[in-house]
Amino acid sequence: MKASSKEEEEKVEFEEGEIEYVSYGGEHHLPLIMNLVDQELSEPYSIFTYRYFVYLWPQLSFLAFHKGKCVGTVVCKMGEHRNTYRGYIAMLVVIKPYRGRGIATELVTRSIKMMMESGCEEVTLEAEVTNKGALALYGRLGFIRAKRLFHYYLNGVDAFRLKLLFPRQEVHIEASHGNNDLDST
Ligand SMILES: CC(C)(COP(=O)(O)OP(=O)(O)OC[C@H]1O[C@@H](n2cnc3c(N)ncnc32)[C@H](O)[C@@H]1OP(=O)(O)O)[C@@H](O)C(=O)NCCC(=O)NCCS
């Protein structure tokens, strides 16, 4: 059910340091994630979809808590793609009273960092073309619009496929003394 009452949407006063970020820690986190995503994303997901992500890549999903209440979550995966590894952000939600304070940015940044450390060279996701908030957030993080996917969602809305490319490690090619020695013989 959508969180639509005025009370639920009212901003909550909090210090940034009061938000605790944790990576997926087991089955007790699953209903918290499902509850948030079901409330806020248009696309319906079955419990098997949630389990697929959090069982296989628990280290890539994060939850944000304020005083014991789950206020945000990000769910991701990674896998091989054209001889490289690619991360994928499947779901991202922050509940209304906590928006606009950098919680989603922190959640996504943590997932992206884990993907990078695990060898990914890029990260992708889809967002509704009408989702100005998400498009602005990902744009700020450096994602580019790679493709438009027509009628991508069950509600008929188009999606942008967004992509973040990590800078490749620089390869330093230097002539070694050994090679010079060989050349001179
Ligand atoms: C999108 C969403 C996750 C953003 O969460 P958030 O915690 O408010 O995001 P942040 O505070 O980290 O925002 C970071 C930046 O993103 C942009 N942004 C976020 N929400 C925005 C909005 N509604 N309008 C315009 N820009 C927005 C801004 O540039 C913002 O920086 P600023 O506050 O300095 O201007 C949240 O609005 C949400 O849960 N929406 C419903 C679910 C959803 O659409 N998920 C994304 C699916 S792809």
The ligand as a Tripos MOL2 file, in Angstrom:
@<TRIPOS>MOLECULE
LIG
   48    50     1     0     0
SMALL
NO_CHARGES

@<TRIPOS>ATOM
      1 C1         14.8070    8.6540   -5.9010 C.3       1 LIG1
      2 C2         15.0110    8.5480   -4.3890 C.3       1 LIG1
      3 C3         15.5880    7.1840   -4.0660 C.3       1 LIG1
      4 C4         15.9460    9.6710   -3.9160 C.3       1 LIG1
      5 O1         16.2020    9.5040   -2.5370 O.3       1 LIG1
      6 P1         16.8710   10.7010   -1.6510 P.3       1 LIG1
      7 O2         17.4160   10.0850   -0.4080 O.co2     1 LIG1
      8 O3         15.8990   11.7800   -1.5120 O.co2     1 LIG1
      9 O4         18.0490   11.1670   -2.6000 O.3       1 LIG1
     10 P2         19.2990   12.0890   -2.1960 P.3       1 LIG1
     11 O5         18.9110   12.9540   -1.0240 O.co2     1 LIG1
     12 O6         20.4910   11.2510   -2.0560 O.co2     1 LIG1
     13 O7         19.3940   13.0080   -3.5090 O.3       1 LIG1
     14 C5         20.5930   13.2800   -4.1320 C.3       1 LIG1
     15 C6         20.3770   14.1760   -5.3290 C.3       1 LIG1
     16 O8         19.4710   13.5620   -6.2550 O.3       1 LIG1
     17 C7         18.6390   14.5750   -6.8470 C.3       1 LIG1
     18 N1         17.2410   14.3480   -6.4370 N.ar      1 LIG1
     19 C8         16.7750   13.4260   -5.5630 C.ar      1 LIG1
     20 N2         15.4180   13.4960   -5.4780 N.ar      1 LIG1
     21 C9         15.0450   14.5040   -6.3220 C.ar      1 LIG1
     22 C10        13.7780   15.0650   -6.6980 C.ar      1 LIG1
     23 N3         12.6180   14.6010   -6.2020 N.pl3     1 LIG1
     24 N4         13.7710   16.0670   -7.6160 N.ar      1 LIG1
     25 C11        14.9060   16.5310   -8.1590 C.ar      1 LIG1
     26 N5         16.1500   16.0460   -7.8170 N.ar      1 LIG1
     27 C12        16.1880   15.0540   -6.9320 C.ar      1 LIG1
     28 C13        19.1470   15.8850   -6.3570 C.3       1 LIG1
     29 O9         20.1460   16.3220   -7.2600 O.3       1 LIG1
     30 C14        19.7590   15.5010   -5.0270 C.3       1 LIG1
     31 O10        20.7560   16.3760   -4.6170 O.3       1 LIG1
     32 P3         20.3880   17.7200   -3.8010 P.3       1 LIG1
     33 O11        19.5220   17.2790   -2.6570 O.co2     1 LIG1
     34 O12        21.7140   18.2570   -3.3780 O.co2     1 LIG1
     35 O13        19.6650   18.5770   -4.7860 O.co2     1 LIG1
     36 C15        13.6350    8.7150   -3.6430 C.3       1 LIG1
     37 O14        13.0200    9.9010   -4.0880 O.3       1 LIG1
     38 C16        12.6780    7.5570   -3.8210 C.2       1 LIG1
     39 O15        12.7220    6.5790   -3.0720 O.2       1 LIG1
     40 N6         11.7960    7.6480   -4.8400 N.am      1 LIG1
     41 C17        10.8200    6.5860   -5.0990 C.3       1 LIG1
     42 C18        11.4760    5.3230   -5.6100 C.3       1 LIG1
     43 C19        12.3170    5.5870   -6.8370 C.2       1 LIG1
     44 O16        11.9290    6.3330   -7.7180 O.2       1 LIG1
     45 N7         13.4740    4.8960   -6.9050 N.am      1 LIG1
     46 C20        14.4030    5.0090   -8.0150 C.3       1 LIG1
     47 C21        14.0710    4.0210   -9.0690 C.3       1 LIG1
     48 S1         15.1770    4.1340  -10.4540 S.3       1 LIG1
@<TRIPOS>BOND
     1     1     2 1
     2     2     3 1
     3     2     4 1
     4     2    36 1
     5     4     5 1
     6     5     6 1
     7     6     7 2
     8     6     8 1
     9     6     9 1
    10     9    10 1
    11    10    11 2
    12    10    12 1
    13    10    13 1
    14    13    14 1
    15    14    15 1
    16    15    16 1
    17    15    30 1
    18    16    17 1
    19    17    18 1
    20    17    28 1
    21    18    19 ar
    22    18    27 ar
    23    19    20 ar
    24    20    21 ar
    25    21    22 ar
    26    21    27 ar
    27    22    23 1
    28    22    24 ar
    29    24    25 ar
    30    25    26 ar
    31    26    27 ar
    32    28    29 1
    33    28    30 1
    34    30    31 1
    35    31    32 1
    36    32    33 2
    37    32    34 1
    38    32    35 1
    39    36    37 1
    40    36    38 1
    41    38    39 2
    42    38    40 1
    43    40    41 1
    44    41    42 1
    45    42    43 1
    46    43    44 2
    47    43    45 1
    48    45    46 1
    49    46    47 1
    50    47    48 1
@<TRIPOS>SUBSTRUCTURE
     1 LIG1         1 GROUP 0 **** ****
